[in-house]
Amino acid sequence: MDGVLVVDKPKGLTSHDVVSRVRRALGTKRVGHVGTLDPMATGVLPLVIGRATRLATLLSVGPKTYAAVIRLGMVTDTYDATGSVISSAPGETPTADITLDAIEAARRRFVGTFHQQPPPFSAKKIHGVRAYRLARRRQPVPLSPVEITVYKFEIQSLELDQLYCRVSCSPGFYMRALAHDLGQTLGCGACLESLRREQSGPFTPDQAVSLTELGDRFGLTEHSLISIGNLLPELPTVVVTESGLKRVLHGNVITHAHIKTSPFPSSLIGIKPAEVKKVKVYDQSGTLLAIAETGPGDTLHPRIVLV
């Protein structure tokens, strides 16, 4: 079984918890996840299975979309509602003086490409130690800001101290950090109340199955699986000859002489040698063999061999 299984992660489980359950159900250790979701978060969690685990890095580069609720007026150590409260605005409606106009003005500061400070309670490593372990020991957490991009940040509504929003962003983005930073900008403090991932790259809720469904009818997993050959549809494809097949399996460079069919009419790749472009390489039976990169002299260099 090789491909991607999209799971609708429930609240309360870590991403690794989901991976462990699917490993046990499938009887294989070759299962991983693409893009971590915090235990409090729900939604789209793509799992790579079998040979597809080698494609995890390529599958993780697409934009993510989240629906979130930000609680204004409360600051926690984890930047979300599960953490210990550091400060809380007094009164029954502590954010009554925060208007949508003020929120809109603050929102504009968090759209585009900028450097975001990761939360101290995160899985990032510092000299081999997870940041959250240092934070739990109340030790310094020297994390460097990371360049991320927010493509879209929509404010949907404000209900008392609950701000409903939707964010589309690049990998590496932390919604908890955005909630915290927005609160600091507004001057009232804030934390993330709830989070649901609505899209991860090309993967959507329409493709997702719940853990309950998997437990009840795991025999249907094959029908839920996105096969490895159908992944990365945006990449052009070439089919190699028998001699080309042998070269790909050994990671050797292939040339036009080793190509049986190609989408490029006049050359193997049809782009300038200085450019780098990824290509999917198949054998004549339709099996995905490798992900290759174009090279000088109209050549292809296998980078990820899948068989």
LINTA-V902827 format. One line per field, one symbol per residue. ss: DSSP state (@ for helix, = for strand, . for the rest). burial: b if it has 9 or more other C-alpha atoms within 8 Angstrom, else e. A space follows every 50 residues. Layout:
# LINTA-V902827
ss->???
burial->???
This chain:
# LINTA-V902827
ss->..=======.....@@@@@@@@@@@@....====.......========@ @@@@@@@@@....=========.===...=....====...........@ @@@@@@@@@@.=====........==..==@@@@@@.........===== =========..========.....@@@@@@@@@@@@...=========== ..==@@@.=.@@@@@@.@@@@@@@.==@@@.....=====.@@@@@@@@. ...=.@@@====...............=====.....========...== =====..
burial->ebbbbbbbbbeebbbeebbeebbeeeeeebbbbbbebebbbbbbbbbbbb bbbebbeebbbbbbbbbbbbbbbbbbbbbbbebebeebbeeeebbeeeee ebbbebbeebbeeeebbbbbbbeeebeeebbbbbbeeeeebeeeebebbb bbbebeebeebbbbbbbbbbbebeebbbbbbbbbebebbbbbbbbbbbbb bebbbeebbbbebbeeebeebeebbbbbeeeeeeebbbbbbeebbebbbe bbbbbbebbeebeeeeebeeeebeeeebbbbbbeeeebbbbbbbbeebbb bbbbbbe
